[in-house]
């Protein structure tokens, strides 16, 4: 018994070691790993880092490096001094690979920093002149649209040309010191880094069409200048911007300023194929977070004029961080502007937006509509009746806030008229569409909320369809809907009203207990748990049921955990094997097999011992 107790204690100590970073250096390892730096210390934490820190993908489409830079600047005071020393260069002006030269742009607004030797070498002076002129053109376009240009304190704005293709980023904007800007209390200056030539395959392959390498390089430069300079403008409005909307806005402007360059459409499939994820999940090209959300701005601009986007940022400029340098959640800001200025609301506009994803009746950039990724049905039904028992094709869903799902019904002669009965919580809005050939019509619901499609059995199964849209148009996670084609209903439960975590684009909030345990929704382990929820739980019926139950039960528990430090440690200890299993399932599987093997060997030894030395009492 004593040996067993010692082994249990050793196991607990081993697991406890994984939780120690939660007390100090919460974010140090995250940023050190993300920026490719060595760990702060080598005092026995390498195993913890290897298991708990998620690997960085190497096949992501090219994107923007600003989210990581913004996060580091925001979280700077939470880092340990040793980490600050290592990471300080990430917030400082870059050092080029060779002797640095500069070129002032024709307008005098920009100072371009470049070198002609080493990895950062530019292809020619003519290219540097093209860069300078492109940034001048971008500022003219933004000024014409009424935007305040990035604050510089009267000096030219600094742009650095470096080799960035290895990082798979077009460019990045780093904030600097606070600069006076009337009416913008949290305005800060910044500088921009962009790739030195955009000739590498990572950029060339992101563009299609009969273009030469030089033409693709120019187009990459144009959208990068439009994108990164808008980040510079954003810093001039308010440092505490929510990064998902910062990326959505900067990406949207790529097409507004350079319509012929259509690279931004590459970001849409990642979102439309994962539509059950919240609107404000963290910026990530593989999920469509931030980057793919640019098309919501297109819808808002079509409804209210392009000024609506600027009004949103002007509203943000009047606000302060909610505390602890947290970013300001943009969903309430967007909603406030839509209500007070445009007599609408995010709830109404979001439903109109997701309808347009299906109907595709976009009012602007009409020549590019074919480039917009089509809707993706969560489930396609071809056998009837459809109800809660027709597994594995589920007819029920629990949605994160500001998320949606489409369900497709394939016509069959066996069902003359299709009637869809829906049971839903208060935050769910629905719509039903009938597509016959190229004609799409929206079907009006009856007084009791049911939809009826007359002549469903006469529709062409190969070309026609009926599509049900289910959307959670609130800021509350866990709203539910169930539906059937035979009049049956399944119960739904109203979620506990708990708004998403403030700012950070943190996966839509909702990880209440993990956030309480680790002390920050920004903690890398909390992000691992949120990503698992969004990618693996909200995409299937059992997972959605678990999430719905969690949303109902966890807020009071999280509040209690927050107030008791020893309990926070205990919860971190209990969450450790879960995080390990999610971050590195293969390694966790090997560990479990090893533990199981050890236990099996112990049982076998006990049996052998019992056979050799039987209990005399028996």
ZAMARGU-4260 file (C-alpha; in steps of 0.2 Angstrom, whole numbers, plus 5000, padded with zeros to 4 digits):
<rodrens>
0) 5000/5000/5000 | 5014/5012/5004 | 5022/5009/4987 | 5005/5012/4978 | 5004/5029/4988
5) 5021/5034/4983 | 5018/5031/4965 | 5001/5041/4966 | 5011/5055/4974 | 5024/5054/4961
10) 5011/5055/4947 | 5003/5070/4955 | 5020/5079/4957 | 5023/5075/4939 | 5006/5082/4934
15) 5008/5097/4946 | 5024/5102/4937 | 5014/5105/4921 | 5003/5118/4931 | 5018/5128/4938
20) 5019/5139/4922 | 5001/5145/4926 | 5007/5154/4941 | 5021/5163/4933 | 5026/5167/4915
25) 5008/5162/4909 | 5012/5169/4891 | 5030/5168/4890 | 5032/5151/4882 | 5018/5155/4870
30) 5027/5170/4863 | 5044/5163/4864 | 5038/5148/4854 | 5028/5159/4842 | 5043/5170/4838
35) 5055/5155/4837 | 5065/5160/4852 | 5074/5149/4864 | 5065/5145/4881 | 5068/5157/4895
40) 5076/5143/4906 | 5081/5125/4904 | 5077/5121/4922 | 5067/5105/4918 | 5053/5113/4908
45) 5057/5107/4891 | 5045/5092/4893 | 5031/5103/4898 | 5034/5114/4883 | 5035/5100/4871
50) 5019/5093/4877 | 5008/5108/4880 | 5014/5120/4867 | 5004/5118/4850 | 5015/5115/4835
55) 5015/5130/4822 | 5008/5124/4805 | 5020/5126/4791 | 5007/5125/4777 | 4996/5140/4781
60) 4992/5152/4767 | 5002/5168/4768 | 4994/5180/4780 | 4997/5195/4792 | 5010/5195/4806
65) 5001/5209/4815 | 4990/5199/4827 | 5005/5191/4836 | 5014/5208/4837 | 4999/5216/4844
70) 4997/5202/4857 | 5015/5204/4863 | 5013/5222/4865 | 4997/5221/4874 | 5003/5207/4886
75) 5020/5214/4888 | 5018/5218/4907 | 5013/5201/4910 | 5029/5193/4905 | 5044/5188/4915
80) 5059/5199/4914 | 5069/5186/4906 | 5056/5184/4892 | 5055/5203/4890 | 5074/5203/4887
85) 5073/5190/4874 | 5057/5197/4865 | 5062/5215/4866 | 5069/5215/4848 | 5051/5209/4842
90) 5044/5226/4846 | 5060/5236/4840 | 5064/5242/4823 | 5071/5228/4813 | 5089/5226/4808
95) 5092/5222/4790 | 5104/5209/4784 | 5115/5222/4775 | 5120/5240/4775 | 5103/5250/4777
100) 5098/5263/4764 | 5083/5274/4764 | 5071/5281/4751 | 5059/5295/4754 | 5042/5293/4745
105) 5037/5306/4732 | 5024/5313/4745 | 5037/5313/4759 | 5025/5303/4770 | 5035/5287/4770
110) 5053/5282/4773 | 5057/5266/4765 | 5071/5256/4773 | 5080/5243/4762 | 5096/5234/4759
115) 5105/5227/4743 | 5114/5213/4752 | 5110/5198/4762 | 5094/5189/4764 | 5084/5205/4764
120) 5091/5212/4748 | 5079/5220/4736 | 5078/5216/4718 | 5082/5233/4712 | 5080/5252/4716
125) 5065/5253/4704 | 5056/5241/4716 | 5059/5251/4731 | 5053/5266/4721 | 5037/5256/4717
130) 5035/5252/4735 | 5036/5270/4740 | 5023/5275/4726 | 5011/5262/4731 | 5011/5267/4750
135) 5008/5285/4744 | 4993/5279/4733 | 4986/5270/4748 | 4986/5285/4759 | 4978/5295/4745
140) 4964/5282/4744 | 4961/5281/4763 | 4961/5300/4765 | 4948/5301/4751 | 4937/5289/4761
145) 4938/5300/4776 | 4950/5290/4787 | 4963/5298/4798 | 4980/5294/4792 | 4992/5285/4804
150) 5000/5297/4817 | 5019/5300/4815 | 5022/5315/4826 | 5027/5324/4810 | 5040/5312/4804
155) 5039/5301/4789 | 5031/5284/4792 | 5044/5270/4792 | 5042/5255/4781 | 5055/5241/4781
160) 5058/5228/4767 | 5064/5211/4774 | 5063/5193/4768 | 5047/5187/4777 | 5042/5172/4766
165) 5049/5159/4778 | 5037/5166/4791 | 5023/5164/4778 | 5017/5182/4781 | 5015/5197/4769
170) 5019/5210/4782 | 5016/5215/4799 | 5013/5232/4809 | 5021/5235/4826 | 5014/5248/4837
175) 5026/5260/4845 | 5025/5275/4857 | 5009/5285/4861 | 5006/5299/4850 | 4995/5314/4852
180) 4979/5313/4841 | 4964/5324/4845 | 4949/5314/4850 | 4959/5298/4850 | 4965/5295/4868
185) 4973/5278/4865 | 4982/5282/4848 | 4999/5275/4846 | 5012/5276/4832 | 5018/5261/4822
190) 5030/5255/4809 | 5027/5242/4795 | 5038/5227/4789 | 5034/5219/4772 | 5042/5206/4761
195) 5057/5213/4751 | 5051/5206/4734 | 5035/5195/4735 | 5043/5183/4722 | 5043/5167/4733
200) 5031/5153/4729 | 5021/5156/4745 | 5015/5173/4737 | 5015/5168/4719 | 5004/5153/4722
205) 4991/5164/4732 | 4986/5173/4715 | 4979/5165/4700 | 4977/5170/4682 | 4988/5173/4667
210) 5000/5185/4676 | 5019/5186/4676 | 5029/5184/4692 | 5032/5203/4692 | 5014/5206/4690
215) 5010/5195/4705 | 5023/5203/4715 | 5016/5220/4711 | 4998/5214/4716 | 5005/5206/4732
220) 5013/5223/4736 | 4997/5232/4733 | 4986/5222/4744 | 5000/5221/4758 | 5002/5240/4758
225) 4983/5242/4759 | 4981/5229/4773 | 4996/5234/4784 | 4993/5253/4782 | 4976/5251/4788
230) 4983/5242/4804 | 4993/5258/4806 | 4977/5268/4804 | 4969/5257/4817 | 4983/5260/4830
235) 4980/5278/4827 | 4962/5276/4832 | 4964/5265/4847 | 4978/5253/4852 | 4965/5241/4861
240) 4957/5235/4845 | 4950/5217/4844 | 4961/5208/4833 | 4948/5198/4823 | 4940/5214/4817
245) 4956/5223/4814 | 4960/5209/4802 | 4943/5208/4795 | 4943/5227/4791 | 4961/5227/4784
250) 4957/5213/4773 | 4941/5220/4767 | 4951/5236/4762 | 4962/5226/4751 | 4948/5224/4738
255) 4941/5241/4741 | 4958/5249/4736 | 4963/5236/4723 | 4948/5227/4716 | 4957/5217/4703
260) 4968/5208/4716 | 4957/5194/4722 | 4968/5185/4735 | 4956/5189/4749 | 4943/5176/4743
265) 4955/5162/4747 | 4951/5165/4766 | 4932/5162/4764 | 4931/5143/4762 | 4939/5141/4780
270) 4924/5150/4787 | 4910/5144/4777 | 4916/5126/4779 | 4916/5129/4798 | 4901/5141/4800
275) 4896/5135/4817 | 4911/5144/4824 | 4908/5162/4832 | 4910/5177/4822 | 4924/5184/4833
280) 4935/5168/4835 | 4953/5172/4835 | 4962/5177/4819 | 4968/5162/4810 | 4968/5158/4791
285) 4965/5139/4794 | 4948/5143/4803 | 4944/5159/4793 | 4944/5168/4810 | 4947/5187/4807
290) 4953/5186/4789 | 4938/5176/4782 | 4926/5188/4792 | 4930/5202/4780 | 4915/5199/4770
295) 4904/5204/4784 | 4910/5222/4781 | 4905/5220/4763 | 4888/5216/4768 | 4887/5231/4780
300) 4894/5242/4767 | 4881/5237/4755 | 4867/5240/4767 | 4873/5256/4775 | 4887/5263/4764
305) 4906/5261/4766 | 4905/5275/4780 | 4898/5262/4792 | 4915/5254/4794 | 4924/5270/4798
310) 4910/5275/4810 | 4914/5258/4819 | 4932/5263/4821 | 4928/5281/4826 | 4916/5274/4840
315) 4930/5263/4846 | 4942/5278/4847 | 4931/5285/4861 | 4933/5269/4872 | 4946/5263/4884
320) 4952/5246/4888 | 4940/5236/4900 | 4955/5233/4911 | 4972/5224/4912 | 4976/5230/4894
325) 4963/5219/4887 | 4957/5223/4870 | 4939/5230/4867 | 4926/5218/4861 | 4921/5224/4844
330) 4904/5215/4843 | 4896/5227/4856 | 4904/5242/4847 | 4897/5236/4830 | 4880/5234/4837
335) 4880/5251/4845 | 4885/5260/4829 | 4872/5250/4819 | 4858/5255/4832 | 4862/5273/4835
340) 4868/5278/4817 | 4859/5267/4805 | 4843/5262/4814 | 4848/5243/4813 | 4857/5231/4824
345) 4870/5217/4822 | 4856/5205/4825 | 4846/5210/4810 | 4861/5213/4799 | 4869/5197/4804
350) 4854/5187/4798 | 4853/5197/4782 | 4872/5193/4779 | 4870/5174/4782 | 4855/5174/4770
355) 4866/5182/4757 | 4879/5169/4759 | 4866/5157/4752 | 4856/5168/4740 | 4873/5176/4733
360) 4863/5192/4728 | 4878/5203/4732 | 4876/5221/4727 | 4894/5227/4725 | 4909/5219/4716
365) 4897/5209/4706 | 4910/5203/4694 | 4918/5194/4708 | 4903/5185/4714 | 4909/5168/4706
370) 4924/5169/4717 | 4914/5169/4733 | 4914/5152/4741 | 4896/5144/4741 | 4887/5140/4756
375) 4892/5123/4764 | 4877/5112/4771 | 4881/5105/4788 | 4870/5090/4784 | 4861/5085/4768
380) 4845/5075/4770 | 4839/5063/4756 | 4829/5050/4767 | 4813/5055/4776 | 4806/5057/4788
385) 4819/5068/4796 | 4818/5069/4815 | 4829/5068/4831 | 4830/5049/4829 | 4837/5048/4811
390) 4855/5046/4817 | 4868/5049/4812 | 4861/5064/4802 | 4857/5075/4816 | 4842/5087/4816
395) 4847/5097/4831 | 4861/5110/4834 | 4868/5120/4848 | 4877/5136/4841 | 4890/5148/4848
400) 4885/5166/4847 | 4884/5174/4830 | 4886/5157/4821 | 4875/5148/4808 | 4872/5132/4799
405) 4864/5127/4783 | 4854/5111/4781 | 4850/5104/4763 | 4835/5094/4759 | 4836/5084/4743
410) 4819/5082/4734 | 4811/5064/4732 | 4795/5059/4724 | 4791/5050/4741 | 4787/5066/4749
415) 4774/5077/4740 | 4775/5092/4751 | 4789/5095/4764 | 4784/5103/4781 | 4798/5108/4793
420) 4793/5110/4811 | 4806/5119/4822 | 4808/5121/4840 | 4821/5134/4845 | 4827/5145/4859
425) 4825/5163/4859 | 4841/5168/4851 | 4839/5157/4836 | 4832/5164/4819 | 4828/5153/4804
430) 4824/5155/4786 | 4820/5142/4772 | 4825/5143/4754 | 4819/5134/4739 | 4830/5133/4724
435) 4822/5128/4707 | 4835/5129/4693 | 4843/5146/4695 | 4829/5154/4704 | 4830/5155/4723
440) 4815/5160/4733 | 4813/5162/4752 | 4798/5153/4760 | 4787/5162/4773 | 4784/5153/4789
445) 4766/5150/4795 | 4760/5158/4811 | 4765/5143/4821 | 4783/5144/4814 | 4782/5129/4802
450) 4788/5130/4784 | 4779/5121/4770 | 4787/5117/4753 | 4772/5113/4741 | 4777/5101/4727
455) 4793/5096/4735 | 4791/5079/4727 | 4790/5086/4709 | 4807/5095/4711 | 4822/5089/4701
460) 4833/5080/4714 | 4848/5083/4703 | 4847/5102/4701 | 4834/5108/4715 | 4835/5109/4733
465) 4827/5116/4749 | 4839/5124/4762 | 4836/5128/4780 | 4846/5141/4788 | 4848/5141/4807
470) 4857/5156/4815 | 4861/5161/4833 | 4861/5180/4831 | 4864/5184/4849 | 4880/5187/4859
475) 4875/5172/4870 | 4883/5155/4867 | 4873/5139/4868 | 4856/5143/4859 | 4848/5128/4852
480) 4836/5122/4838 | 4829/5106/4833 | 4818/5102/4818 | 4809/5088/4809 | 4799/5084/4794
485) 4786/5073/4803 | 4779/5086/4815 | 4789/5079/4830 | 4799/5090/4841 | 4814/5089/4853
490) 4816/5099/4869 | 4828/5114/4869 | 4834/5123/4884 | 4838/5142/4885 | 4856/5145/4889
495) 4863/5154/4903 | 4866/5172/4898 | 4884/5175/4898 | 4892/5187/4886 | 4908/5182/4877
500) 4925/5186/4886 | 4930/5204/4883 | 4941/5207/4868 | 4955/5197/4861 | 4945/5188/4848
505) 4946/5174/4860 | 4936/5160/4852 | 4920/5168/4857 | 4922/5166/4875 | 4913/5152/4884
510) 4927/5143/4892 | 4922/5149/4909 | 4931/5136/4921 | 4947/5136/4911 | 4948/5155/4910
515) 4945/5156/4929 | 4958/5142/4933 | 4972/5149/4922 | 4968/5167/4926 | 4967/5173/4908
520) 4957/5169/4892 | 4973/5173/4883 | 4983/5158/4891 | 4989/5146/4878 | 4980/5131/4887
525) 4964/5140/4887 | 4966/5143/4868 | 4969/5124/4866 | 4953/5120/4875 | 4943/5134/4865
530) 4949/5127/4848 | 4945/5110/4853 | 4927/5115/4857 | 4925/5125/4841 | 4933/5112/4830
535) 4927/5095/4838 | 4913/5098/4850 | 4902/5111/4841 | 4903/5101/4825 | 4893/5085/4831
540) 4877/5082/4841 | 4885/5074/4857 | 4898/5088/4857 | 4885/5101/4856 | 4874/5093/4869
545) 4889/5093/4881 | 4893/5111/4877 | 4875/5117/4880 | 4876/5108/4897 | 4893/5116/4901
550) 4886/5133/4897 | 4871/5131/4909 | 4882/5124/4923 | 4899/5132/4922 | 4897/5151/4925
555) 4893/5149/4944 | 4907/5137/4946 | 4919/5148/4937 | 4915/5163/4948 | 4918/5152/4964
560) 4935/5146/4957 | 4940/5163/4953 | 4939/5168/4971 | 4949/5154/4978 | 4968/5152/4973
565) 4970/5134/4979 | 4955/5128/4970 | 4962/5137/4954 | 4977/5126/4956 | 4967/5110/4958
570) 4957/5114/4943 | 4973/5117/4933 | 4979/5100/4939 | 4964/5092/4933 | 4964/5100/4916
575) 4982/5096/4913 | 4979/5078/4906 | 4965/5085/4895 | 4976/5099/4888 | 4990/5086/4885
580) 4978/5074/4876 | 4971/5088/4865 | 4988/5096/4861 | 4997/5080/4857 | 4985/5065/4856
585) 4998/5053/4850 | 5010/5057/4865 | 4995/5056/4877 | 4990/5039/4869 | 5008/5032/4872
590) 5008/5039/4890 | 4991/5031/4893 | 4997/5014/4886 | 5013/5015/4897 | 5002/5018/4912
595) 4991/5004/4908 | 5005/4993/4904 | 5013/4997/4921 | 4996/4993/4930 | 4994/4977/4921
600) 5012/4971/4926 | 5008/4976/4944 | 4992/4965/4943 | 5001/4951/4935 | 5015/4952/4949
605) 5002/4952/4963 | 4994/4936/4955 | 5010/4927/4954 | 5015/4932/4972 | 4998/4926/4977
610) 5000/4909/4968 | 5017/4906/4976 | 5013/4913/4994 | 4994/4909/4996 | 4985/4918/5010
615) 4986/4906/5025 | 4969/4912/5031 | 4961/4904/5015
</rodrens>
